[in-house]
Amino acid sequence: MKGYVFHGPGQSAWEEIPDPAIKEATDAIVRVDAVTICGTDLHILKGDVPEVRPGTVLGHEAVGEIVEVGGDVRTVRPGDRVLVSCISACGRCRFCREAMYGQCRGGGGWILGHLIDGTQAEYVRVPYADLSVHPLPGAVSSEDAVLLADIFPTSYEVGVLNGGVRPADTVVVVGAGPVGLAAVATARLFAPSRIVAVDVVASRLEAARRLGAETVADAREAPEQLVADLTEGLGADVVIEAVGVPETFELCTRMVRPGGHVANVGVHGKPATLHLEDLWIKNVTITTGLVDTHSTPTLLRMAAAGRLPTAQLITHSFPLDSMQEAYDVFANAAETGALKVVLGGQRHDFVAVRAPQQ
């Protein structure tokens, strides 16, 4: 088969690689129908994630069809159309028992496209399939469903839920890329009084408006003053960092009110300064986190009901073998206007209904 292989910082290629095979009785092999590219993949290509070894197939988000399962897999079988989660879960360790799947110590967590071969290929081996893939309802297209593998659970769990967004809050989302835009969309579920989106790209700020941000601000034009003006000098109740650079994290800490919450979602490759000389007296809570994907079933039900604006985030579509072109478009989003790029597409016109296993 072919897959997109990382060969070291700045080096990658769509090339021939061995077919995946069942290694453990809990594995499944999935034929990839749709896949997308994540900002984390760009961090890997820049060398910000040194755990990724050269020779690894990238990608941790996919929709596809089960073609083979190990002997211990019980919840899916060949022919099932599934969402491949960005997080794998052993289901047995302490963290999995607490639904903190991202911190799995039993061989799971974020492993696809990180510690083992990932989803940007024609086929992928998924460990711990019973907890790491989700059968898809026919009402959800592959293009929409693939956005539920990572960006929607990440923004919802690490940004909105960890940030404790409540009704009537002022919420600021710094970074209107795909995860930031998903944070805008899912923050609206909690009826905040206003959502402010901050970015430097006009097209992304316009997308934030379409998804529900009442106010947008250019990050180069003192957005902290705008937030102060909107809140009578108090600052925002919740600030969500969705970029992953020191400057944006420090901006978030300047915009949060006393007693407020900074929820860091961005993937950071460099140290950021924590100004405790200013923050120690403010009762500010700062959270970090890797997505656990415990919310994926909920988000899937919402998508099936048409309650998530997934399609609005997809700006470019490519065949699966146009991986390098898709990376180029996604990496140059300021010029191309790319939000989410999807490769592959819908292959199924219907989903067979099967009787429950006895």
PyMOL commands that set and color helices and strands:
alter all, ss='L'
color gray80, all
select helices_A, chain A and resi 39-46+94-97+101-103+129-132+142-148+151-163+178-190+202-211+223-230+246-255+276-279+296-304+310-313+320-331+333-336
alter helices_A, ss='H'
color red, helices_A
select strands_A, chain A and resi 2-8+11-16+28-36+56-57+62-69+81-84+123-126+133-135+170-174+194-199+215-218+236-241+256-264+285-287+314-318+340-344
alter strands_A, ss='S'
color yellow, strands_A
deselect
rebuild
show_as cartoon
